[in-house]
Each structure stands twice: as C-alpha cells, then as structure tokens.
Amino acid sequence: MTIRPDSAGTAVVGFDPVDRQWLPGPGASSLSFATAPELDGALLVDPVARDAAATDLGNIADQRPCAVLRPGSADDVAAMLRFCRAYAIPVSTRGQAHTTYGQALSAGLVIEMRHLDRIHSLGPELAEVDAGILWKDLVSAAFEHSRTPPAVTGYTSLTVGGTLSMGGLGGLVGGLRTGLQVDHVRELEVVTGAGEIERCSATRNPELFEAVLGGLGQCGVITKAVVELVPARQRARTYVLAHTDNAAFFRDLREVIDRPGIDHVYAELYPPGADPTHKLYATVFYNEDTPPNDQAAAGGLAAEPVVDDTGYLDYVFSIDTFVDDMRANVSWDRLLKPWYDVWLPGESIEDYVAEVHRSLTPRDLGPYGISLLYPQRREHLTRPYPPVPEADGSPWVFVLDLNTTSETPGADPVYVEEMLDRNSRMFARARDEFGAVLYPIGSVRFSAEDWRTHYGGRWPAFREAKTRFDPGGVLCPGPGIFPTDDSSRG
C-alpha cells in the first residue's frame, strides 16, 4: 500500500468513523479506528491532492474530498468501496472532471480513474481498455492498425469510463450512423457500490450493464471496457457552409444529414449580427485513392461550401489542439464555464434554435465559448440511458450546447448566479414547451424531483438498479439524483 504523508509528515493508515476523519494511527483520543485496506495504488490525504480534486472544468462547484484514491487495480477500487460502504463515506469517480457543475465531486473519497490507463488488447473489431485511458490514446493506437472507434468525442482528452458513464456524444466522429459511444460497448468490468467486481454485457448481467452505461456513475465504477472498432479512413474532407438565415441553415442541415456519402455533421451558432450566424460542417472520411465527389457531397445547397481537407488524426484531434492553445494563452482551466446542454426532438429543433438564437448575446457565449449543434439518428440510440426526448415522428434528435465561458479567470459569484439563472430559465422552457431532456454535463440546477422527471418511465428501473448495485448509497452524490442525509459525510 502506497500512502501519501499528511501535513505532519506521518502516514495516514486509517479512518475514525466517529470523528469522520482519516488518521495516521489510533490516537489517544480516538474512540474508534478502522485500518484502511492494503492497496496496489495510493491513498492520498495531503492538501495538494485534495485541492486538485475539489472542482471540475466549470470552476463553479467546490467540494474538497477528505481523501483521494489513485488506484493501481480494480481490486483497489473494490476494496475502498467496501471500506467506504461500511463507514458511509460518499465516493465519486473522476476521469478528467470534464463536467461543469460538480457532478464528479464528493466530500468523502474521490477515485482518480485516469491512473488505470492500459490498453489490454486491440484487434480488428474490438479493443479492451482500462476505464482511465484517454480516447485520444485509444484512437492513436487503433489508427496504427487502420482502425478507429465508431463514435469519438469532439474533445478526445477524456477517459473512456467517464464518457461511457455520461453517454458519449460523437462530437467529430459518429452520430449520423453510429449512435453514442455507449452503443458500441460489448462488455464491461464494473465494481459495484457493494465492492464486487463483475463482468457484464448485454447477455451477462444485463441489468448492471444497462445501469452503468450512461448511468452517471450511480450504480458502479467502470474499470475496463471492451469497445468496438471499425476501419479508419486516411483523410477527412469537411464542407463548411456559412449561413445568416435560420430557415436556410436548417434546409441545408436536413439535406446533408440524409445524404448517403456524408459521415458526420455538426454546426456552430453565433449571436445575431455575426457573419455568419450559423456554420454547418459536413465531413466525409475517405482514403487517398478514393476521394469524395464534392458535388454529390455538398452541391445544390443554399450556401456555397468551403472545403477543408486534413488527415484523419488531425481532424479528430482538432478540438484538443484548440483547447491546448487556450490553455497556453487564456488560462482556459481557470475560466468559469456555466454550460447549458440539452437533447431536443427533431420536430422542435428548428423553432427552438430560432428562439434561442434571437436572444443570444456575446455574453451568453463569452470570448472563448461556442454554441454547438449535433444531430443523432434516433434508431441508433440502443441503450436505455441517457434519456432522450420522446419520439415525435422525426427520425432525429439533437444535442444543443451553449459552452459559455467567463471573460477572465477566477471567482465571480454574480456572473455565476446570472448564468445559472439563465440556464434554469432556458431549460424550463425547453422542457415544457419543446420536449427537451437534459444532457447532464452542464450547469443546470436539478432537484431530486427534476431527476425523477428526467428519467420518466425509466425511473423505477433506475432506482431499483441503484438499490441493488449500490446498497449503501455511497456512489456519486454530486448530481443529487438520490440525496441522503449522509451525502456530505466523509
């Protein structure tokens, strides 16, 4: 067991369940003392490690854990979950902490999953990987064998386990014909909230499999995943279409998402008065000896396309390159990010975007923010979670993001409250008038009743899975889905 010394220079070896604190050993005043399990990795309680796990990408919520686990194995995760269940210590799992409203925070133990980061096998159709590996590393390794995951997040410096717990939107690869990342998982290794290591799939313990894919970490900790791979093309040709009219933009959007040769589509939205106000990106993946037919891909549309042609990896990692540049130049990691992210049904999307766009101001995005729109074909969404809007006759659903950022880094409570109030107003109207469903990476205040509404008819099954697989109710208190009186203890 590797243990980080505390501020006094002594090793922390146990937990006092009466005083609710980690201790270097049973002191004279201790009424009780529980020795921490032997571990392959590290259990840390020093201020630096705890402070580093006290917030997330949004820099809005702040909750300092009492301890941080950097696991060396799934056995470490299991041992600490059994320990935490015994002493009612809340536990959150943390990949790259890319949520924006404290979803991965806990006052008890935070498990830093990125320390489990091996590729165990990689074949023509499947890869088995640790949950803490970054998609970027898996994409790079697979591409060496001319393979790729069928759905890849826009920002690839995220962990496999983290995005599978959310759903995994195909930001630059997937969506039109692939569904979410959770739709391309064959098998998982999961540590339940009871501290049991289980293998599960669609045919083996399917209740656990379904509960953890898109389950926001409520029922188990994903420690390994077997994910699908498909042939990778060498290059990506993107047709960029600029618009200043919402109706013309949606005519082109609906046209390109149904064109057989188009592999991926997304869009950017800008405030009124910008030129353009809407920008559509339609991409074809191809090999050098079979370039796409530009006329078939992007001809006959309202806007004249500008062609951007790159290598496949340059395309897939383009947002990572952008974020790295902002990290270097604008203190990206310290900016406040009160994001707003929703699913919308296909029949409502045009009217909703028109309404939102009319009210959009430069402050709603900030100098480094962006609004994004992603189409998803409903028939490819095969998992029960995350919830999406009810069927409305359209074969499509959409994710709309307002990735708002502050102008400067550092705390700004007035700005945060303003943007949280905005998000609450926007979501209430989107849900009540347009049939929207939350995509829960953003910053929207949600009560326990809101979560029950969010899951709708799936709520009883999700609640039963929580009771069965996390009987102590210790996992992932951050979203507040299953609040308990013990949620702040640690």
ABEGO torsion letter per residue (X at the ends): XBBBBBAAGBBBABBBAAAGBBBAEBBAABABBBBBBBBABBBBABAAAAAAAABBAAGABBBBBABBBBBABAAAAAAAAAAAAAAGBBBBBBBAGABAAGAABBABBBBBAAABABBABBBAABBBBBAABBAAAAAAAAAAAGBBBABBBABAABBAAAAAAAGGBBAABEGAAAEBAAAABABBBBBBAAGBBBBBBAABGAAAAAAABGAGGAABBBABBBBBBBBBBABBBBBBBBBABAAAAAAAAAAAAABAABABBBBBBBBBGBOBABBBBBBBBBBAABBBBAAAAABGBABBBBBBBBBAAAAAAAAAAAAAAAAAAAGAAABBBBBBBBBBBAAAAAAAAAAAAAABBAAAAEAABBBBBBBBBAAABABAOBBBBBBAGBABBBBBBBBBBBABBEBBAAAAAAAAAAAAAAAAAAAAAAGBBBBAABBBBBBAAAAAAAAEAAAAAAAAAAAAABAAGABGAAAGABBBAAAABX
